[in-house]
Amino acid sequence: MAKPRLQELYNAKILPQLVKDFQLENVMEAPKLSKIVLNIGAKEAVGDAKALNKISEVLGIIAGQKTVRTKAKKSIAGFKLREGMPIGVKVTLRGQNMYEFLDRLINLALPKVRDFQGVPTKLDRRGNYNLGIRDWSIFPEVHHELTDKAVGMNITFQTNKESDELALAMLKGFGMPFVKSTKAA
């Protein structure tokens, strides 16, 4: 089976460029995307278990693999939430599925966002990047028949290095559409 396009791009162009630009002694010092986690928290799931089933089904279609339910860690009376209640779904992508999802996100989904100016460049000081999406219908897999309302999701890109500078350069190499800086030098 052929490698995904972005995985080949990483090995052929991004990795050598990172080694050259940051004067790394070894290719193992370069950042590598280790996993992408898609997470949806559904407040509707507190009162309606069927809502979580629908969300799980659609997220599974987007990710291309089975989802896992997330449960509440503690009780919150104001939200009518008890510890252990299912409140969301997530899926962890690695390997080929991860690169194929990243390709669809960058080239198909993000350009469909209305008035899209780019995604923020803020990383978490550990080399990981979090991206919030307000409407999952930007993904080509989500048809209007599948769901009647827009659901947002959090996408976490986890790298194997704790350097924001290296991780940002790697994501730019993949073609992540970051916001253009408007600061005058």
N, C-alpha and C positions, 0 to 999 in steps of 0.2 A: 504494500500500500504506500502511496506517495505521501511525503511529508506535507503538512499544510504550508501554504505560501509564506505566511509570516515567520514560521519556524525556519524555513530556508533562508529568508531575508536576514533573520537574526544571525544565523551561522555564517552566511556569506559576506554580509556588509556591516551590520550593526556591531557585532562582536569585535571584528578587527578595527573598526573605527573607534570604539570605546577604548581599546587597548592603546591605540595610537594617541588619541586626544588626551587621555588622562595619564599617559606614560606608565601604564601598568606593566609590571615585570612578567606577569603570567596571565594567560587567558582565564584562569580560575579566579582571578581577582575581580573580573568584570561581573556586573550584576546579571542576574538571570531571573526571568519570571518563573516563580515556583508554583503559584496557583492563583486562580480568580474565584472569588466567592460571591455569589448572587444571593441577596437576602431580602425578604419581604416580611415586614411586620404588619399584621392585619388586625386592626381593632374590631372589625366586623366579626372576627372569629370568636370573640368572647361570648356573643349571644347566638351565633349561628355557625354550627360545625360544617354545614354544607358550603359556606363561603370559603373556608380554608381548603376544601377539596377542589373547588374550581380554581383557586389561586395556585394550588399545587400542580394542577394539570397544565395550566398555561405556562408556569415557570419551567416545568419539565419539557414542554415543547420548545421554549426559547433556548434552554440550556442543552437540550439533546440528551438528557439523562435524568434518572429518578431523583426526586427531591427528598429532603429530610425535614420533618416537622421540628420546630423549635418550641420550647415550653417556657413558661414564666418561671423566673428564678425566685421571685418572692411575691407575696400577696400584696395587693394594693386595693383597699376597700373602695376608694373613690372611683376606681375604674371597674369595679365588680370583678376583679381579677384575683384568682387564687393560685397559689404556688402549684406548679405542675400542669396548669392548663395550657393547651396548645394555642399559641398566639402568632405563629408565623411559619414560614418555610424558607429553606435555604438549599443551595446546591454548591458543591465545590468542584471546580473544573481543573483538571491537570492534563498535561500532555497534549495530544492532538485536539481533543475537545476544547481545551483552553485557547489554543492558537486559532482554531476555527471561529470560536465565539469572538475573540478579540478582532479578527478580521471583519466579521459581520458588524460588530459594534462601531468600529472606526469608519468603515467604508459604506455601510448601508443604513445603520440606525441613527447615529449622531447627525448626519447631514439632513435627516428628515425632521429634526427639531425646528419648530417655528422660530424665526428670528435668531438663529444660532450664531453666536459670536465666538464660540470656543469653550473649552472646559477650563476650570481654574487650575493653576499650577501648584497649589499648596499640597505638599506631602506631609506625612505624619512624623517627621524627624527620625524615622526608623527605616526609610527606604520604601514605604508602602504608600499606595495611592488609593483614596476613596472617592467614588463618584456617585452622586445621587441623581437618579432619573425620576422625573415626575410622572411620566406616562409610559407604560410598557408597550403601547401600540406603535411606538417607533420601530419596533422589531418587525421584520417582514413576516415572521412566523405567526404573529398574532393577527387573526382575522376578526372582524367586527362581530361575527356570529359566535365566537368563542366567549366573549365577555361583554357585559353591558356597561361597565364603568372602568375608568382609568385607575390604575394602581401604580404606585411608585415603587422603586426598588433601590437598594444600595449595592454598588459593585465595588469590591475591594480587590486591588491588584497587589499581591504580595511578592516581594523580591527576596533574594537570598542575601542581600547586603544591606547594611544599616546606613547607607549614604544616600541622602536625598538627591545630591548632585548627580551621582551615577545613575540612580533610578530614573530621574527626570530625563537625562540624556538618552537612556535606553527607550523610554516611552516615546520621546520625540522621534527616535529612529524608526519606531514602528509606524509613525504617522499620526500619533494621537493629536487631535486638533486643539492645542492649547490656546488660550486667549492671547492675543497679540499685546505686547507690552506697549502702553501709551506714555511711558515716562520719557521725558526728554533728557538726554545725557549732557 
